């Protein structure tokens, strides 16, 4: 023991244990402090009972001898931090030439294991910037896995461990799979085995038991965790494809069979699969479901899985079913049933589906945005909304070559939409006006005062619309205002679900009120008395004969709000109604029905049943004031 230290021990100023610890902390020695980190002993001053340490952020820091002996841990010259302090250029060179040796040195310096974050902390700053470390680590991690001297966990926050000796990579991959407890961990381990199947020197011996295990697990998981069953079966198939000498122990367990058995649950299962495996399932639909696959694929596309919306159209095209898909998409646009994901996909891929890029698409987009916002589906509606606003060619593409009447209707629809502020509405309408300059009066406000063409409606439908307006004004809107007031009292409006829902309902109610007021202003009530029977007109029943099948059918042409397709009652505004109006007995007309396009001969025209005059005198005054 140092003689000066011995004197301090003899005088009782220092314990023997402290003196022995200080023997390891002579000037020039490297050390660690739990709070101040790495340092180097600069000097002893035993007369003042002090030891002086140069810490990274505390140079020439004095510490009392007893405290220093207890708080400081000496580290050898080969410790990573000591090497970084004494030979930084040499360390940088080794990082390039032998990166695994540096990682081994770090792990040894940290007791045999360290997390990625700890390794990054020791290498970042003087050696690497953060982006440089990430690039270096990705390359080095592959080398560490190949060497077998390191245990590399699947999770980033778990420690990398230094092994006593190299471990066979194939054995390690199988151990990962066997020790995995969570489904995602099992799937990740299986993916690694498939990716590195060439590491197995005896695949029949090493991997055949895994095939049996995957098939057993697939059967066990099918009922409670079907997505995992799909992953196991797909993984089994991939291994069989890569290693032809492996054999299935359950050849009846197939991907196609799983799809058939789980066809009703596919919309729940597919989003839980990784994208590549989801695509595998979609591509197997025709083989699994035979002639039923198009209908099921369309149902999947109409869900809210954005990945499926992109995969299903390719499936139709690759299997020669493009026209079937086009028909289904066209119907969903006209019925405003298309989801936001479908509409976003169609807008982004419109060059391939030009025939569907019509004014109907704008109406469908507005309906979807309104529907999603009301249902709190803001993430979906935001993406579609951004597409409509940011893609300045989308609206012009919809209206290229369209009739100005359709453009006028679209602008009115935009005016009534509750999801855009006035400035945004004008910006969108300006894109239509660029194609139809004559519609400028609508956006300037002058055309809004002009009365639109009148609507012919039955008295009974007029009464129903008036009753709906009265209920809105006298009941629903006041109730909604009270709900807004109550919700506002709950506090912070940014996190107030009740307030947000009530405000969105207010927008829906006010839009409907505006629509009803506009329609009632245009309406002309009638009981369909004395129709012109010399031709098909409003208030007549028209009998048609199919020129090909020689079968008869009838259509009753009534007012704008009287349509009832199941009873063959149509509005005069429908395509069929417009095609029939003015036609006489004996004339041949071409009609587009829900089934097909056909030619029909008009064989009879008679009066439709009268609609009773309402007793409400206020209704007559309302109608009279609108004339």
C-alpha positions in Angstrom: 0.0 0.0 0.0 1.2 3.5 -0.7 3.0 4.9 2.4 1.0 8.1 2.5 -2.2 6.1 2.4 -0.9 3.9 5.2 -0.3 6.9 7.3 -3.9 8.1 6.8 -5.1 4.6 7.8 -2.9 4.5 10.9 -4.1 7.9 12.0 -7.7 6.8 11.6 -8.5 9.3 8.8 -9.1 6.6 6.2 -10.5 3.0 6.4 -8.4 0.1 5.1 -11.1 -0.6 2.5 -11.0 3.0 1.3 -7.2 2.9 1.1 -7.3 -0.3 -0.9 -9.8 1.3 -3.3 -7.7 4.4 -3.7 -4.7 2.2 -4.6 -6.6 1.5 -7.9 -7.3 5.3 -8.5 -3.8 6.7 -8.8 -3.2 9.7 -11.1 -3.7 8.8 -14.8 -6.3 6.1 -14.0 -9.7 6.1 -15.7 -12.8 5.9 -13.6 -16.6 6.1 -13.6 -19.0 8.0 -11.3 -22.7 7.1 -11.2 -23.7 10.7 -11.7 -20.8 12.5 -13.4 -19.9 9.6 -15.7 -16.4 9.0 -17.2 -13.4 10.7 -15.8 -9.6 10.5 -15.3 -7.7 10.9 -12.0 -5.7 14.1 -12.4 -3.9 14.3 -9.0 -3.8 13.3 -5.4 -3.6 15.9 -2.6 -3.3 13.8 0.5 -2.5 16.8 2.7 -5.8 18.3 1.9 -7.5 14.9 2.0 -8.5 15.2 -1.7 -8.3 13.4 -5.0 -8.8 15.6 -8.2 -10.8 14.1 -11.1 -11.2 15.4 -14.7 -14.7 14.5 -15.6 -16.1 15.2 -19.1 -18.2 18.1 -17.8 -16.3 18.8 -14.5 -12.6 19.4 -15.0 -10.3 19.4 -11.9 -13.2 18.4 -9.7 -12.0 17.7 -6.1 -13.4 14.8 -4.0 -12.7 13.8 -0.4 -10.7 10.6 -0.2 -13.2 8.5 1.6 -16.1 9.6 -0.7 -13.9 9.1 -3.8 -13.0 5.6 -2.7 -16.7 4.7 -2.3 -18.1 6.6 -5.3 -15.6 5.9 -8.1 -15.1 2.7 -10.1 -11.7 2.3 -11.7 -11.8 1.1 -15.3 -8.9 -0.6 -17.3 -7.2 1.0 -20.3 -8.9 -1.4 -22.6 -12.4 -0.1 -21.5 -14.2 1.5 -24.5 -14.5 4.9 -22.9 -10.7 4.9 -22.0 -9.9 4.0 -25.6 -12.1 6.7 -26.9 -10.3 9.2 -24.6 -6.8 8.1 -25.5 -7.0 6.9 -29.1 -10.0 8.3 -30.9 -8.4 8.0 -34.4 -7.5 4.4 -33.9 -11.0 3.6 -32.6 -12.6 5.3 -35.7 -10.4 3.2 -37.9 -11.4 0.0 -36.2 -15.1 0.9 -36.6 -14.5 0.8 -40.3 -12.3 -2.3 -40.5 -13.7 -4.4 -37.7 -17.0 -3.1 -36.4 -17.9 -6.3 -34.6 -14.8 -6.0 -32.4 -15.8 -2.5 -31.3 -19.3 -3.8 -30.4 -17.7 -6.6 -28.4 -15.5 -4.1 -26.6 -18.6 -2.0 -25.7 -20.5 -5.0 -24.4 -17.5 -6.2 -22.4 -17.2 -2.6 -21.0 -20.9 -2.7 -19.9 -20.8 -6.1 -18.3 -21.6 -8.3 -21.3 -24.8 -6.7 -22.6 -26.1 -3.3 -23.8 -29.2 -2.0 -25.5 -29.0 -0.2 -28.9 -29.7 3.1 -27.1 -26.6 2.6 -24.9 -24.4 1.7 -27.8 -25.7 4.8 -29.7 -25.0 7.0 -26.7 -21.3 5.9 -26.6 -20.8 6.2 -30.3 -22.8 9.4 -31.1 -21.3 12.8 -30.8 -17.5 12.6 -31.2 -17.7 9.6 -33.6 -21.0 9.5 -35.4 -23.9 11.8 -36.0 -27.3 10.2 -35.4 -28.0 9.5 -39.1 -24.5 8.1 -39.5 -24.9 5.8 -36.5 -28.2 4.4 -37.9 -26.6 3.5 -41.2 -23.5 2.0 -39.5 -25.7 0.0 -37.0 -27.9 -1.5 -39.8 -24.8 -2.8 -41.5 -23.1 -3.9 -38.3 -26.1 -5.7 -37.0 -26.0 -8.0 -40.0 -22.4 -8.9 -39.3 -23.2 -9.5 -35.6 -26.0 -12.0 -36.6 -23.7 -13.8 -39.0 -20.9 -14.2 -36.5 -22.9 -16.1 -33.9 -21.1 -14.6 -30.9 -23.9 -12.1 -30.2 -27.5 -12.5 -29.2 -29.6 -10.0 -31.2 -33.1 -9.6 -29.8 -36.1 -8.9 -32.0 -37.2 -5.9 -30.0 -35.1 -2.7 -30.2 -35.3 -1.9 -26.4 -34.0 -5.4 -25.3 -30.2 -5.8 -24.7 -27.7 -7.3 -27.2 -25.7 -9.9 -25.3 -22.2 -11.2 -25.7 -22.0 -15.0 -25.8 -19.3 -17.2 -24.4 -18.9 -18.8 -27.8 -20.4 -18.8 -31.3 -23.9 -20.2 -31.7 -25.2 -21.9 -34.9 -27.4 -19.4 -36.7 -30.0 -22.0 -37.8 -30.3 -23.3 -34.2 -30.8 -19.7 -33.0 -33.6 -19.0 -35.5 -35.5 -22.0 -34.4 -35.0 -21.1 -30.8 -36.4 -17.6 -31.5 -39.5 -19.2 -32.9 -39.9 -21.7 -30.0 -39.4 -19.0 -27.3 -41.8 -16.5 -28.9 -44.9 -16.1 -26.9 -46.9 -13.4 -28.7 -48.4 -14.0 -32.2 -46.5 -11.1 -33.7 -43.2 -12.4 -32.3 -43.9 -15.9 -33.7 -44.7 -14.4 -37.1 -41.5 -12.3 -37.1 -39.4 -15.3 -36.1 -41.1 -17.4 -38.9 -40.4 -14.7 -41.5 -36.7 -14.8 -40.5 -36.5 -18.6 -40.8 -38.0 -18.3 -44.3 -35.7 -15.5 -45.3 -32.6 -17.3 -44.1 -33.6 -20.9 -45.0 -30.3 -21.3 -46.7 -28.6 -21.2 -43.2 -30.1 -24.7 -42.5 -27.5 -27.2 -43.6 -29.9 -30.2 -42.9 -33.3 -28.7 -43.8 -35.2 -32.1 -43.7 -33.9 -32.8 -40.2 -34.1 -29.2 -38.9 -37.2 -27.8 -40.6 -39.5 -30.8 -41.1 -40.6 -30.7 -37.4 -41.3 -27.0 -37.9 -43.6 -27.8 -40.8 -45.6 -30.1 -38.5 -45.7 -27.5 -35.7 -46.9 -24.8 -38.1 -49.7 -27.0 -39.4 -50.8 -27.9 -35.8 -50.7 -24.3 -34.8 -52.7 -23.2 -37.8 -55.5 -25.6 -36.9 -55.5 -24.5 -33.2 -55.6 -20.8 -34.0 -58.2 -20.9 -36.7 -61.2 -20.3 -34.5 -59.9 -17.7 -32.0 -57.0 -16.1 -34.0 -57.7 -16.8 -37.7 -55.2 -14.2 -38.9 -52.5 -16.2 -37.2 -53.7 -19.4 -38.8 -53.4 -17.6 -42.2 -49.8 -16.5 -41.4 -48.8 -20.0 -40.3 -50.3 -21.7 -43.4 -48.7 -19.0 -45.7 -45.3 -19.5 -43.9 -45.6 -23.3 -44.3 -46.3 -22.9 -48.0 -43.3 -20.6 -48.4 -41.0 -23.1 -46.7 -42.3 -26.0 -48.8 -41.6 -23.9 -51.9 -38.0 -23.0 -50.9 -37.1 -26.5 -49.6 -38.7 -29.0 -52.0 -37.6 -32.0 -49.9 -39.9 -30.9 -47.0 -43.3 -32.5 -46.9 -46.7 -31.4 -45.5 -48.1 -33.5 -42.7 -51.6 -32.0 -43.3 -52.0 -31.6 -47.1 -55.7 -30.8 -46.7 -54.8 -27.7 -44.7 -54.5 -25.1 -47.6 -54.7 -21.4 -48.0 -57.7 -21.8 -50.4 -59.4 -24.0 -47.9 -58.9 -21.4 -45.1 -60.3 -18.7 -47.3 -63.5 -20.8 -48.1 -64.0 -21.6 -44.4 -63.4 -18.0 -43.3 -65.0 -16.1 -46.2 -67.5 -14.4 -44.0 -64.7 -13.1 -41.7 -62.2 -12.0 -44.3 -63.0 -8.3 -43.8 -61.9 -8.7 -40.1 -58.9 -11.0 -40.8 -57.2 -9.3 -43.7 -56.4 -5.9 -42.0 -54.5 -7.9 -39.3 -52.1 -9.5 -41.9 -49.0 -7.8 -43.1 -49.5 -6.2 -46.6 -47.6 -8.9 -48.5 -49.6 -11.7 -46.9 -52.9 -9.8 -47.3 -52.1 -9.6 -51.0 -51.4 -13.4 -51.1 -54.9 -14.0 -49.7 -56.6 -11.6 -52.2 -54.8 -13.2 -55.1 -56.0 -16.7 -54.0 -59.7 -15.6 -53.9 -60.6 -16.8 -57.4 -59.1 -20.3 -56.7 -60.8 -20.5 -53.3 -64.3 -19.1 -54.1 -64.6 -20.0 -57.8 -67.5 -18.1 -59.4 -68.4 -16.4 -56.1 -65.1 -14.5 -55.8 -66.1 -11.3 -57.6 -69.0 -10.6 -55.2 -66.9 -11.2 -52.1 -64.0 -9.2 -53.5 -66.4 -6.3 -54.1 -67.7 -6.5 -50.5 -64.1 -6.4 -49.2 -63.4 -3.3 -51.4 -66.4 -1.5 -50.0 -65.0 -1.8 -46.4 -62.5 0.6 -44.9 -59.3 -1.2 -45.6 -57.3 1.2 -47.8 -54.8 -1.5 -48.8 -57.6 -3.8 -50.1 -59.1 -1.0 -52.2 -55.8 -0.9 -54.2 -55.4 -4.7 -54.4 -59.0 -5.7 -55.5 -59.1 -3.8 -58.8 -55.8 -5.4 -59.9 -57.4 -8.8 -59.1 -60.4 -8.0 -61.4 -58.2 -6.7 -64.2 -55.8 -9.7 -64.0 -58.8 -12.1 -64.1 -60.5 -10.5 -67.1 -63.3 -8.9 -64.9 -62.6 -5.3 -65.5 -66.0 -4.5 -66.9 -67.8 -6.2 -64.0 -65.8 -3.9 -61.6 -66.5 -0.8 -63.7 -70.2 -1.5 -63.5 -70.1 -2.0 -59.7 -68.1 1.2 -59.3 -70.4 3.2 -61.5 -73.4 2.0 -59.5 -71.8 2.9 -56.2 -71.0 6.4 -57.5 -74.5 7.1 -58.6 -75.9 5.7 -55.4 -73.3 7.6 -53.3 -72.4 4.4 -51.5 -68.7 4.4 -52.3 -66.4 4.7 -49.3 -63.8 7.4 -48.9 -61.0 4.8 -49.5 -62.6 3.8 -52.8 -63.1 7.4 -54.0 -59.5 8.3 -53.0 -58.2 5.4 -54.9 -60.3 6.2 -58.0 -59.2 9.9 -57.9 -55.5 8.9 -57.7 -55.9 6.2 -60.5 -58.4 8.1 -62.7 -56.2 7.8 -65.8 -56.9 4.1 -65.9 -60.7 4.6 -65.3 -61.5 7.6 -67.4 -65.1 6.4 -68.0 -65.9 6.8 -64.3 -64.5 10.3 -63.9 -67.9 12.2 -64.3 -69.9 14.7 -62.3 -71.3 11.8 -60.4 -67.9 11.4 -58.8 -68.0 14.9 -57.2 -71.4 14.2 -55.6 -70.1 10.9 -54.3 -67.0 12.5 -52.8 -69.1 15.2 -51.1 -71.5 12.6 -49.6 -68.5 10.5 -48.4 -66.8 13.5 -46.7 -70.1 14.5 -45.0 -70.8 10.9 -43.9 -67.3 10.4 -42.5 -67.3 13.6 -40.6 -70.6 12.9 -39.0 -69.3 9.4 -38.1 -66.1 10.8 -36.6 -64.1 9.1 -39.4 -61.9 12.2 -39.8 -58.7 10.4 -40.9 -60.5 8.9 -43.9 -62.4 12.1 -44.8 -59.3 14.3 -44.4 -57.3 12.3 -47.0 -60.2 12.5 -49.5 -60.8 16.1 -48.7 -57.2 16.9 -49.3 -57.2 15.2 -52.6 -60.3 17.2 -53.8 -58.7 20.5 -52.6 -55.0 19.9 -53.7 -55.5 18.1 -57.0 -56.5 21.0 -59.1 -57.1 18.9 -62.2 -59.6 16.5 -60.5 -62.7 18.6 -60.8 -61.9 19.7 -64.4 -61.4 16.1 -65.3 -64.9 15.2 -63.9 -66.6 17.9 -65.9 -64.7 17.6 -69.2 -67.4 17.5 -71.9 -70.3 17.4 -69.4 -73.6 19.3 -69.9 -73.7 22.7 -68.2 -76.9 21.7 -66.4 -74.9 19.0 -64.5 -72.3 21.6 -63.7 -74.9 24.0 -62.4 -76.4 21.2 -60.2 -72.9 20.4 -58.9 -72.3 24.0 -57.9 -75.6 24.2 -56.0 -74.6 20.9 -54.2 -71.3 22.5 -53.2 -73.1 25.6 -51.9 -75.1 23.4 -49.6 -72.2 21.3 -48.3 -71.6 21.8 -44.6 -68.0 20.5 -44.7 -66.4 23.5 -46.4 -66.2 27.1 -45.5 -67.4 29.8 -47.9 -63.9 30.6 -49.2 -63.2 26.9 -50.0 -66.5 26.5 -51.7 -65.8 29.4 -54.0 -62.4 28.0 -54.8 -63.9 24.7 -55.8 -66.7 26.3 -57.8 -64.2 28.5 -59.6 -62.6 25.3 -61.1 -66.1 24.5 -62.6 -66.6 28.1 -63.8 -63.3 28.0 -65.7 -65.0 25.4 -67.9 -68.4 27.0 -67.9 -68.0 30.8 -67.7 -71.8 31.3 -68.0 -72.2 30.0 -64.5 -70.3 32.9 -63.0 -73.6 34.4 -61.8 -74.0 31.5 -59.3 -70.7 32.2 -57.5 -71.2 36.0 -57.6 -74.6 35.6 -55.9 -76.7 37.1 -58.7 -78.0 33.7 -59.9 -79.1 32.7 -56.4 -81.9 35.2 -56.5 -83.2 33.8 -59.8 -86.0 31.3 -59.3 -85.1 27.8 -60.5 -87.4 25.9 -62.8 -90.5 24.8 -61.1 -91.0 21.3 -59.7 -94.3 19.5 -60.4 -95.1 17.5 -57.3 -98.2 15.7 -55.8 -100.1 17.4 -53.1 -99.4 14.5 -50.7 -95.6 14.7 -51.3 -95.7 18.4 -50.9 -97.5 18.0 -47.6 -94.8 15.6 -46.4 -92.0 18.0 -47.3 -93.7 20.8 -45.5 -94.3 18.6 -42.4 -90.6 17.7 -42.5 -89.6 21.4 -42.6 -91.9 22.2 -39.7 -90.4 19.4 -37.6 -86.9 20.7 -38.4 -87.7 24.3 -37.5 -89.9 23.7 -34.5 -88.3 20.6 -33.0 -85.0 19.2 -34.2 -83.1 22.5 -34.7 -84.2 23.9 -31.3 -83.3 20.5 -29.6 -79.9 20.6 -31.3 -79.3 24.1 -30.1 -80.0 23.0 -26.5 -77.6 20.1 -26.9 -74.9 22.5 -28.1 -75.5 24.7 -25.1 -75.3 21.8 -22.7 -72.2 20.3 -24.4 -70.5 23.7 -24.3 -70.9 23.8 -20.5 -68.7 20.6 -20.3 -65.6 22.7 -20.8 -62.6 22.4 -23.2 -64.1 22.4 -26.7 -61.0 20.8 -28.3 -61.6 17.5 -26.4 -65.4 17.8 -26.1 -66.9 14.9 -28.1 -70.5 15.9 -27.2 -70.0 19.5 -28.5 -68.3 18.3 -31.7 -71.0 15.8 -32.5 -73.8 18.4 -31.8 -72.1 21.0 -34.1 -71.8 18.4 -36.9 -75.5 17.5 -36.5 -76.3 21.2 -36.6 -74.6 21.4 -40.0 -76.6 18.5 -41.3 -79.9 19.9 -40.0 -79.2 23.4 -41.5 -78.3 21.9 -44.8 -81.5 19.9 -44.9 -83.5 23.0 -43.9 -82.0 24.9 -46.8 -82.7 22.1 -49.3 -86.4 21.9 -48.1 -86.9 25.6 -48.3 -85.4 25.8 -51.8 -87.5 22.8 -53.0 -90.8 24.1 -51.5 -90.1 27.5 -53.1 -89.9 25.8 -56.5 -92.8 23.3 -56.0 -96.1 23.4 -57.9 -98.7 21.0 -56.3 -101.1 19.0 -58.4 -103.6 16.2 -58.1 -102.8 15.0 -61.6 -106.3 15.9 -62.9 -107.0 15.9 -66.6 -103.6 14.7 -68.0 -103.0 14.9 -71.7 -103.7 11.3 -72.8 -102.6 11.9 -76.4 -99.1 11.5 -75.2 -97.1 10.3 -72.2 -97.3 13.1 -69.7 -97.2 13.7 -66.0 -100.1 11.9 -64.4 -100.4 9.1 -66.9 -99.8 5.3 -66.9 -97.8 4.2 -69.9 -97.9 0.6 -71.1 -94.9 -0.7 -73.0 -94.2 -3.8 -75.0 -90.6 -5.2 -75.3 -90.0 -5.6 -79.0 -87.6 -8.5 -78.4 -89.4 -10.5 -75.7 -92.9 -9.4 -76.6 -93.6 -8.8 -72.9 -95.6 -5.9 -71.5 -94.8 -3.6 -68.5 -96.2 -0.3 -67.2 -94.8 2.9 -65.7 -96.8 5.5 -63.8 -95.3 8.9 -64.4 -95.9 11.2 -61.4 -94.3 14.2 -59.7 -90.7 14.9 -58.8 -91.0 13.4 -55.2 -93.4 10.5 -56.0 -91.0 7.8 -57.2 -91.6 4.2 -56.0 -89.7 1.8 -58.3 -91.1 -1.3 -56.6 -94.6 -0.3 -57.7 -93.3 1.0 -61.1 -94.0 4.6 -60.2 -91.4 6.9 -61.5 -90.7 10.6 -61.3 -90.9 12.6 -64.5 -87.3 13.7 -63.8 -85.8 10.2 -64.1 -84.1 9.1 -67.2 -87.0 6.8 -68.1 -89.5 9.5 -67.3 -87.7 12.0 -69.6 -87.4 9.4 -72.4 -91.2 8.7 -72.3 -92.6 12.3 -71.9 -94.2 13.5 -75.2 -94.1 10.1 -76.8 -97.4 8.7 -78.4 -99.0 5.3 -78.8 -97.2 3.3 -81.5 -93.8 5.1 -81.0 -90.7 3.0 -80.2 -88.4 4.2 -77.4 -85.1 3.0 -76.3 -84.8 2.7 -72.5 -81.9 1.9 -70.1 -83.4 -0.2 -67.4 -81.6 -1.7 -64.3 -81.2 -5.0 -66.3 -80.3 -3.9 -69.8 -80.9 -1.5 -72.7 -84.0 -2.4 -74.8 -86.4 -1.1 -77.3 -90.1 -0.8 -76.3 -93.3 0.1 -78.2 -95.9 2.3 -76.4 -99.1 0.4 -76.6 -101.3 2.4 -74.2 -101.7 5.6 -72.2 -104.2 6.2 -69.5 -104.9 8.4 -66.5 -103.1 7.7 -63.2 -105.1 7.7 -60.0 -105.8 11.2 -58.7 -103.9 12.6 -55.7 -106.2 14.1 -53.1 -106.1 17.9 -52.5 -104.7 18.7 -49.0 -107.1 20.3 -46.6 -104.3 22.6 -45.2 -105.0 26.1 -46.5 -101.6 27.3 -45.5 -100.1 24.8 -48.0 -102.1 26.4 -50.8 -100.8 29.9 -49.7 -97.2 28.6 -49.6 -97.5 27.2 -53.1 -99.3 30.3 -54.4 -96.6 32.5 -53.0 -94.0 30.4 -54.8 -95.5 30.8 -58.2 
